[in-house]
Amino acid sequence: MSLSLNHTNYFYEGPTQWDIGVRAEDAWDKVKAVHSGNPNWGNESGLKDQFLCHVHYAANKNPWNIEPSRPDVGFINTVLNLCNPG
């Protein structure tokens, strides 16, 4: 099971890394609000790490696929696994 998200340049329109981070948190809150009621939603921390990894390191990839079945290994290990741990 995968949540496939198409992104816009919204994250990258701000002039600083701080702006990207703020916009990423806002976007994650919106993704969560729309999808967290789905029975396939699980492993929220791992999903968020995958999402944030894509925001910061996969700007040129579209769509972003985040998967609840991937293990929650923390943000750094998610990045080290190219946003796809496990």
Secondary structure by P-SEA (a helix, b strand, c coil): ccbbbbbcccccccccaaaaaaaaaaaaaaaaaaccccccccaaaaaaaaaaaaaccccccccbbbbcccccccaaaaaaaccccc
